[in-house]
Amino acid sequence: MDRTERPRLGALGSGVACSVLLVLAWAAFPSAMLGQVVATPMLEGTAYVGDTTMTDGTVVLHRLSEGSQGELDSLAVGRDGAFAFPLPNVPDPARSDVFFASIRHDGVLYFGPAITAAVQLDSVYEIHAYDTLLAPAQGAPVALQSRSVFFEPDSAGWRVTDLFQVRNDEPRTIVARSGGRVWSHPLPAQAYDVRTGEGELAIDAAQFEDGALVVRAALPPGERLFVVRYQVPSPELTIPNESPVETMDVLIREPAPPLSVDGLELVDRIELEAGSTYLRFSGTDVTVPSIAIVAAEEESAPRVEWAAVFLALVLTAAALFILRPSGAETAVPPRSPAGREALVRQVALLDEEFEAAGGTEERRPEYERRRAELIRRIRALG
């Protein structure tokens, strides 16, 4: 090799050295090398109808936070049901940021889960819609999975919280025909000052009409919890049981007069919170048309037991929040921990109903009042 080649090889060696240094710098300071470019957070998902992807429809992105609420964007789903929204920021729990998406199918609005943390963006977001099934005029015979009736003494007599856990076993969403019902169930004849509400559908999903709980809102496949609160003069009454119920519980807060419940067995005393005990009467596969609570002779107290699996899932989760008195005209007791998500959905439904009605100034005061109450409850959940 002659001397004229050496400078060229030396320059080549220097270039390799510089490349190595650049690689090391990238490994140590990648953000500095790219001017600190930050990827835009994306909500990427797929919409389904039953088990198949949706090929037509418009997905709406919603946001709820301390600073703003409402719809952010909308777009049509792809032929494979896919959609993607750039988010204005990564969900920040400290700001109570909530993002979620919705889609309408056959006139029914469906929601995806609430996104509250950045880690949730790593998974494909899914919205599940269903074809519809028209219910008979008087309602469909949906399964009553469980019913828990709480009695609490107060200055006006007894306050009752009646929890209906219904289950739609159909692969389609049950909808009401014009003027009809999706499902209904009678309440005790002595009930007055009735307030209805439940945690997953619109505020007016369940109503009290002609002595019964009446549901007209669409009922998708799966389970739904409906809550009714009312007053009765005394716990000695008859509870209608029009639908067979898989699990029935009557819980009477102490102190209470000696009582027995025809068709149910006194199984234990449970303590839902410190100093608050309930006598629990329970039964499974209850098919009798009514449950009578009657006076009984004084008996020895049942053994004290803590809530079992069923009570942990239904009674503790629902009662500790739902049984708190509410000053609102319509109680909307959300479940925990899904209560925040349910309230968020109600805000979206309320917004859409107001816009669909033309957003008239006549309806605005009631709309804003109901919306403010929902926002207050969401923030109270933290």
Beta strands, then each sheet from edge to edge (+ up, - down):
strand 1: 42-49
strand 2: 52-53
strand 3: 58-64
strand 4: 69-76
strand 5: 82-86
strand 6: 98-105
strand 7: 108-111
strand 8: 125-129
strand 9: 132-134
strand 10: 143-154
strand 11: 157-168
strand 12: 173-175
strand 13: 183-186
strand 14: 192-198
strand 15: 206-209
strand 16: 212-215
strand 17: 222-232
strand 18: 238-240
strand 19: 245-253
strand 20: 259-261
strand 21: 265-273
strand 22: 276-286
strand 23: 290-295
sheet 1: 2+ 1- 5+
sheet 2: 2+ 1- 8-
sheet 3: 4+ 3- 6+ 7-
sheet 4: 9+ 12+
sheet 5: 14+ 17- 11+ 10- 19- 22+ 21-
sheet 6: 13+ 16- 15+
sheet 7: 18+ 23- 20+
end
